[in-house]
């Protein structure tokens, strides 16, 4: 993210959320006023606004305050679980995602984040099972599930069977970076060409998603040095650190 964009839309750093660095961000006007309100909607909105600034530690507190008013909303529980998962509070996140199911959430809507939960802990075989539960579904979700299912299979030593569900004409919406990586997994596009395309993408999120996918692919085919170069490229784009691909790369590096 360019420096001027950082100033216009300040975000908390990874170190302030997953490390010991203090978070120096000041409340925007919206957040200031939301802190003054005690109703359920305002507390949820406060958590969402803090999450948008990557202030997940504070967001968790806001969501938990909302739970004191109403504890039967699985969507709120899902927001809380997502924040806890981002913060690597794995036990809390799992309990909260399971609570979502007991509150009426559809199994498919929770399968994807549970797949991420397993992936980030290195339980790749179980991750494949969860990502596999996402299909059938719309193409935007399907391409992401295929991407993560395949990366999980590479690491678990399993056959990436969901690649058969990939089609070039999938309507992936804004998930074009997932599609770019999957096109390499399917041998439709040389990895070198996909890497050049991802490196030139001005959208940091797209670059991180595509390059992390290539990192996993290159490791799978035995190109360890090239894979490590991709991993380091991902970590340089820390403006989008809360995205799953960045967190996975950070996890791998650690």
N, C-alpha and C positions, 0 to 999 in steps of 0.2 A: 504494500500500500504506500503511495507517495506520501511524503512528509506533510504536505498541505491537507491531504485527506485524513491523516491521523489527527491533525489539529482540529479539523472540522468535526470529525466523528471519533472522539477519543475512546480507546478501548483499554481494558486492563491487560497487563502482560501475563504471559504464562507463569513467570516467576512469582508474580503476586498472588496467583491462585494455586499453583502446585508447588511453590517454594516458599521461601521466607521473606521475599521482598515485599515491602509494604505497598498497598494500593493507594496511589496519590490522587486518584481521580476525584474531582468534586462533583457533587450532585448537579445534574441539569435541572432546569426549572420544573420539568414534568416530574422528575423523581422527588424533588423537594416537596412539591404539593402532595404527591401520593403518600409520602411518609406521614403527612398530617391527617390522613384519613384512616378510619378503622373498619370500614365495611369490607365485605368479602371480595367484591369485584376490585376494589382499590388495592387490596393486599396482593391479589393475583397479578394485577397490572403492574404493581411495583416489582414483583419478582420477574416478570417478563421484561420490564424496562432495564432492570439490572443485568439480566442475562444478555440483553442486546449490547450492553457495554462490556460483556465478558466478566462481569463482577459476580461470579457464580457463588462465591462464599456468602455474599450478602443476599443473593437471590434465594438460596436455600432457607435462610432465616425468614425472608418474606413469605415464601410458600408455606413454611411451617406455621407461621402466624395465621395464614389463611385457613389452614387445616383446623385451627382451634375453633373456627366459626363453622366450617363445613368440612366433613371428612368423607363424604360419599361421592365426590366428583372424581372420576378416574382420570379425566383430562388434567386436572390439577396434580394428581398423583404422578402422572406421566411427566409433567414439567419438572416436578421435584426429582423424580428418578433420573431424568436427563441431566439435571444440574449435578446431582451426586455422582453420576457416572463420569461426567466430565472431570470432576474433582478426584476421581479414582477412589471414591468411597463405595467400593464394590458391594459390600454386605448390605449397606443401606439401599443402594440402587436396586439390587435384586429383590429385596423384600418389597420395595415400592412398586416394581414392575409386576410382581406376583399379586400385590394388592390391587393393581389396576384390573387384573383379570377377575378377581373376586367381586369387583365393583361393576362388572359388566362390559369391560373392554373386549373387543374382538380379538381372538387369538392371533390373527394375522397382524394386527396393529402393534402387538407387543413382541412378535417373533423377531422382527428386525433389530430392535434395540437389545433384545436378549442375545441375539447373534453377536452383536458388537461387544456386549458384556463378556461373552466367552472368548471372543477373539483377543481382546485386550489382556486377558489373563492367560493366553497361550493354550487354551483348550479348543484347539482348532477342529477336532472331530465333532465336538458338540456344537460348535459354531456353524458347521456345514448343515447340521440338522435343523437349526433354527432358521438360517437363511433359506433353506429349502422349503420351509413352511410358508414363506411369503407368497409363493406362486400357487395357483394362477392369480394374477393381479394386473393392474394397469402397467403400461410400459415404463412409465417414469420410475415406479418402485421396482419393477422387474429388472431393469438394467442395473440398478444399484445392488439388488440382491444377487444377481448373477456375478457381478464384480467381486463382492465379498465372499460369496460361496466359492468361487474359483480360487481366490487367494487363500482361503481356508483349506481347500483341498490340496493345493500345492504344498502346504506345510504339514498337513495331516497324512500325506501319502495316499490320498483318495482320488478317484476319477472325478473330474469336474463335470458332472453329468448335466448341469444346468446350461452349459454352453450350447446344447442342442436347442434350447429355447430362444437363443439370440437370433434376431433377424436384422438385416441391414435397414429395413424400412420401419423399424420400431419408432414410435412417436415418443421420444424420450424427453421432450420438452427442454428444460434447462440442464438436464443431466447429460450433456454432450461429452463431458470429460470421462464419465463412466463408460460411455459408448466407445470413446477413442481407445481406452485401455482394453476393453473387451474385444474390440476388433483385432487387437494384437494377440490376445489370448486365443482367438479363433484362427489365427494365421491369415487373416485377410489383409493385414497391413504390417509392413516391416517395423520392428520396434524402433529402429533409427529414425524413420520418418515420423512416427508418432511422437518420439521424444523431441524432435525439432519443433514440431507443431505445438507441443505442450510448453516448451521453453519460451516460445514466442507469444504465448497467450498472456495478455495484460491482466487478465482476471486471475488473481492469486489463488482463489479457491479452485478454479478449473485446473490450474497448473498443478496444484498439490494433489488433487484427486487422480489426475492422469499419471503424473510421475510416480506417485506411490504405487499405483497399479503396475507400472513398468518395472519398478524396483522388485516387486514380488515375482513378476514373470522372469526377469533376468536372473534372479537367484535360483528359480526353479530350473532354468535351462543351463545352469552352471556358470553363468557369467557373473561371478561374485564381485569382481572389481567394478564392473559397470553398474551393478546393483547398488553397491555402496556409494558410488558417485550420485546416483539418483536419490538415495536416502539423504545425502547431505544437501542436495538441491531442495528437497522438500523442506528440510529444517531451516533453510535460509528464509523461507516465506512464512515467518512467524506472525504476520498480520492476521492470519486466519487459523491460529493455533487451536481453537476449540473444535474445528471440523474433525470428523472421525479419522480421515486419512492422515492428518497431521499428528493427532494423538497416537495413532498406531505407529507412525514413523518415530516419534519421540520415545515411545515404549520400546521399539526395536533397538534404538540407539542406546537406550539406557541398559 
